[in-house]
């Protein structure tokens, strides 16, 4: 059986991707983040090594021991750990010295380089995502054709923010920007934007221009809808073909239950 390494962060995405890899015929060996990864990962992968955020040298050793040469990332590791629970080993310290800034792309590209130097190839997150990828058009919840102006406006604004590597989400209403995602993450930007709207705010989540599909691919799931419902947002727009829909069936059921319209949008 072919072997592959899984770098597992927060949420259900690592669990779903582990199952997809297993169905594709892979023996999956996982390095899990103590501060983030769900413990259920141990039940569905061949081996699991638990490490703190920043132990990159330990991660490389664990994968080499397992005999894997290709690895894939799944699930976020919150950037706040860089300032709170970060425990860099010597390999991570070497990477830190190379960083010119702490933008997501700078950090993740440096990690990819360190993995490569350790004899590991980082592959695209979407290669085995299958049905997790969002299509184009109406995806879930009630139809909202009259909201097309907010969809187009929000999409262009989100692309601009993503191009600056600040965040990948904006919250808009009636062609005005209510909130922009930064280091606090998507959920906090949704809460802030929703609190400024009138119960009809739209959340727009996109990929970066020239998105590196090895990491940081945008994702939405039931948690996104829970936050939107609590915050007064009733329209979610994601970039078609470049966004992961986690727990898809439950996501669709919740969108209907909460009356949240979900659309996949693509650039012309």
C-alpha positions as CSV (number, residue, x, y, z in Angstrom):
1,X,0.0,0.0,0.0
2,X,1.3,3.5,-0.8
3,X,2.1,5.7,2.1
4,X,1.4,9.4,2.6
5,X,1.9,11.9,5.4
6,X,-0.9,14.1,6.7
7,X,-0.1,17.4,8.6
8,X,-3.4,17.8,10.5
9,X,-4.6,21.1,12.0
10,X,-7.9,22.2,13.4
11,X,-11.4,21.0,12.4
12,X,-13.1,18.2,10.4
13,X,-11.1,18.7,7.2
14,X,-8.2,16.5,8.3
15,X,-10.6,13.8,9.2
16,X,-12.4,13.9,5.9
17,X,-9.2,14.1,3.9
18,X,-7.8,11.1,5.9
19,X,-10.8,9.1,4.9
20,X,-10.5,10.2,1.2
21,X,-6.8,9.2,1.1
22,X,-7.6,5.8,2.7
23,X,-10.3,5.3,0.0
24,X,-7.7,6.2,-2.7
25,X,-5.5,3.4,-1.4
26,X,-3.1,5.2,0.8
27,X,-1.8,4.3,4.2
28,X,-2.0,7.6,6.1
29,X,0.6,8.6,8.7
30,X,-0.3,11.8,10.6
31,X,1.5,14.5,12.5
32,X,-1.1,16.3,14.6
33,X,-1.0,19.6,16.4
34,X,-1.5,19.3,20.2
35,X,-3.3,22.6,20.3
36,X,-5.6,22.1,17.3
37,X,-6.2,18.6,15.9
38,X,-9.3,16.5,16.9
39,X,-8.3,13.3,18.7
40,X,-10.5,11.2,16.4
41,X,-7.7,11.4,13.9
42,X,-6.0,8.5,15.7
43,X,-8.8,6.1,14.9
44,X,-8.6,6.6,11.1
45,X,-4.9,6.8,10.3
46,X,-2.1,4.2,10.5
47,X,-0.1,6.3,13.0
48,X,-0.3,9.6,14.8
49,X,2.5,11.7,16.2
50,X,1.4,14.5,18.5
51,X,3.6,17.6,18.4
52,X,3.3,21.2,19.5
53,X,3.1,24.0,16.9
54,X,6.6,24.9,15.8
55,X,8.2,21.4,16.1
56,X,9.0,21.2,12.4
57,X,12.2,19.1,12.8
58,X,10.2,16.6,14.9
59,X,7.5,16.5,12.2
60,X,10.1,15.6,9.5
61,X,11.6,12.9,11.7
62,X,8.2,11.4,12.3
63,X,7.3,11.2,8.6
64,X,10.7,9.8,7.7
65,X,10.3,7.1,10.4
66,X,7.0,6.2,8.9
67,X,8.6,5.8,5.4
68,X,6.6,8.6,3.6
69,X,8.0,11.0,1.0
70,X,4.8,12.9,0.1
71,X,2.8,14.9,2.6
72,X,-0.4,17.0,2.5
73,X,-1.6,19.7,4.9
74,X,-5.2,19.8,6.1
75,X,-6.9,22.1,8.6
76,X,-5.8,25.5,10.0
77,X,-3.3,26.1,12.6
78,X,-4.3,29.4,14.1
79,X,-1.7,32.1,13.5
80,X,-2.2,33.3,17.1
81,X,-0.1,30.3,18.2
82,X,2.9,32.2,16.7
83,X,2.5,34.6,19.6
84,X,1.2,32.4,22.4
85,X,2.0,28.6,22.3
86,X,4.8,28.5,19.8
87,X,7.6,26.1,20.7
88,X,10.1,26.2,17.8
89,X,12.7,23.4,17.5
90,X,16.1,24.0,15.8
91,X,14.6,23.4,12.3
92,X,11.8,25.9,13.0
93,X,14.3,28.4,14.3
94,X,16.3,28.1,11.0
95,X,13.1,28.9,9.2
96,X,12.3,31.9,11.4
97,X,15.6,33.4,10.5
98,X,14.6,33.3,6.9
99,X,11.3,35.0,7.3
100,X,11.1,38.5,5.9
101,X,7.6,39.0,7.5
102,X,4.9,37.0,9.2
103,X,2.3,36.9,6.5
104,X,0.6,33.5,5.9
105,X,2.3,32.9,2.5
106,X,5.7,33.8,3.9
107,X,5.3,31.3,6.8
108,X,3.8,28.5,4.8
109,X,6.3,28.8,1.9
110,X,9.1,28.6,4.5
111,X,7.6,25.5,6.0
112,X,7.3,23.9,2.5
113,X,11.0,24.7,1.9
114,X,12.0,23.1,5.2
115,X,10.0,20.0,4.4
116,X,11.6,19.8,1.0
117,X,15.1,20.1,2.5
118,X,14.1,17.2,4.8
119,X,13.3,15.0,1.8
120,X,9.5,15.5,1.9
121,X,7.3,16.9,-1.0
122,X,4.2,18.9,-0.1
123,X,1.4,18.2,-2.5
124,X,-1.9,20.1,-3.3
125,X,-4.6,20.0,-0.7
126,X,-7.2,19.7,-3.4
127,X,-5.8,16.6,-5.2
128,X,-7.8,14.2,-3.1
129,X,-10.6,16.6,-2.0
130,X,-13.1,15.2,-4.5
131,X,-16.7,16.2,-3.5
132,X,-15.4,18.6,-0.9
133,X,-14.8,21.2,-3.6
134,X,-17.6,23.8,-4.1
135,X,-19.2,24.1,-7.5
136,X,-20.6,27.2,-9.2
137,X,-24.1,28.6,-8.7
138,X,-26.8,28.0,-6.0
139,X,-25.3,25.4,-3.6
140,X,-27.6,25.4,-0.5
141,X,-30.3,27.3,1.4
142,X,-33.0,29.5,-0.2
143,X,-32.3,31.1,-3.6
144,X,-31.2,34.7,-3.5
145,X,-31.0,36.0,-7.1
146,X,-31.7,39.6,-5.9
147,X,-28.5,39.6,-3.9
148,X,-26.3,39.4,-7.1
149,X,-25.0,43.0,-6.6
150,X,-23.7,42.1,-3.1
151,X,-22.2,38.9,-4.5
152,X,-20.3,40.7,-7.3
153,X,-19.2,43.6,-5.1
154,X,-18.1,41.5,-2.2
155,X,-16.2,39.1,-4.4
156,X,-14.2,41.9,-6.0
157,X,-13.5,43.4,-2.5
158,X,-12.4,40.1,-1.0
159,X,-10.1,39.4,-4.0
160,X,-8.4,42.7,-3.3
161,X,-7.9,41.9,0.3
162,X,-6.7,38.4,-0.4
163,X,-4.2,39.8,-3.0
164,X,-2.6,41.7,-0.2
165,X,-2.4,38.5,2.0
166,X,-4.3,40.2,4.8
167,X,-7.3,37.7,4.9
168,X,-9.7,35.9,2.5
169,X,-13.1,37.0,3.9
170,X,-15.1,40.2,3.8
171,X,-18.6,41.0,5.1
172,X,-20.7,43.3,3.1
173,X,-24.3,44.7,2.9
174,X,-25.8,46.8,0.1
175,X,-22.4,47.2,-1.6
176,X,-20.7,48.5,1.6
177,X,-17.9,46.7,3.4
178,X,-18.7,46.0,7.1
179,X,-15.7,43.9,8.0
180,X,-12.4,42.6,6.6
181,X,-10.7,39.5,8.0
182,X,-7.2,39.9,9.4
183,X,-5.2,37.9,12.0
184,X,-8.3,37.2,14.1
185,X,-9.7,34.8,11.5
186,X,-12.9,34.3,9.6
187,X,-15.3,33.7,12.5
188,X,-14.4,36.9,14.3
189,X,-14.7,39.0,11.1
190,X,-18.2,37.5,10.6
191,X,-19.2,38.4,14.1
192,X,-17.9,41.9,13.7
193,X,-19.5,42.5,10.3
194,X,-22.8,40.9,11.3
195,X,-23.1,43.1,14.3
196,X,-22.9,46.2,12.0
197,X,-25.5,44.9,9.6
198,X,-29.3,44.7,9.8
199,X,-29.7,40.9,9.6
200,X,-28.9,40.7,5.9
201,X,-25.1,40.8,5.8
202,X,-23.3,38.7,3.2
203,X,-20.1,36.8,3.9
204,X,-17.7,36.4,0.9
205,X,-14.8,34.0,1.1
206,X,-12.3,33.6,-1.7
207,X,-8.9,32.1,-2.7
208,X,-5.9,34.3,-3.1
209,X,-4.9,35.4,-6.6
210,X,-2.4,32.7,-7.7
211,X,-3.5,30.6,-4.7
212,X,-0.9,28.0,-3.8
213,X,-3.1,24.9,-3.5
214,X,-0.6,23.2,-1.2
215,X,-1.9,25.3,1.8
216,X,-4.4,27.8,3.1
217,X,-7.2,26.8,0.6
218,X,-10.4,28.5,1.8
219,X,-12.9,26.3,3.6
220,X,-16.4,26.6,5.0
221,X,-18.5,24.2,7.1
222,X,-21.3,23.9,9.6
223,X,-19.2,26.1,12.1
224,X,-19.3,28.9,9.5
225,X,-23.1,28.7,9.3
226,X,-23.5,28.6,13.1
227,X,-21.4,31.8,13.4
228,X,-23.3,33.5,10.6
229,X,-26.7,32.6,12.1
230,X,-25.6,34.0,15.5
231,X,-24.3,37.2,13.8
232,X,-27.1,38.1,11.5
233,X,-25.6,37.1,8.2
234,X,-27.9,35.4,5.7
235,X,-25.8,35.0,2.5
236,X,-22.5,33.1,2.0
237,X,-20.6,33.3,-1.2
238,X,-17.5,31.1,-1.8
239,X,-15.2,30.9,-4.8
240,X,-16.2,28.0,-7.0
241,X,-13.6,25.3,-7.6
242,X,-11.3,26.7,-5.0
243,X,-13.2,26.4,-1.7
244,X,-13.6,23.3,0.4
245,X,-17.1,22.5,1.8
246,X,-16.4,20.6,5.0
247,X,-19.1,18.1,6.3
248,X,-21.0,18.8,3.1
249,X,-24.3,17.0,3.8
250,X,-24.7,18.6,7.3
251,X,-23.7,21.9,5.8
252,X,-26.5,21.8,3.2
253,X,-29.0,20.7,5.9
254,X,-28.1,23.6,8.2
255,X,-28.2,26.2,5.4
256,X,-31.8,25.2,4.7
257,X,-32.7,25.1,8.4
258,X,-31.1,28.5,9.1
259,X,-32.3,30.2,5.9
260,X,-28.8,31.0,4.8
261,X,-28.3,31.2,1.0
262,X,-25.0,29.7,-0.3
263,X,-23.6,30.4,-3.7
264,X,-20.4,29.4,-5.6
265,X,-19.1,32.4,-7.6
266,X,-16.4,32.4,-10.2
267,X,-14.5,35.2,-11.9
268,X,-15.5,36.0,-15.5
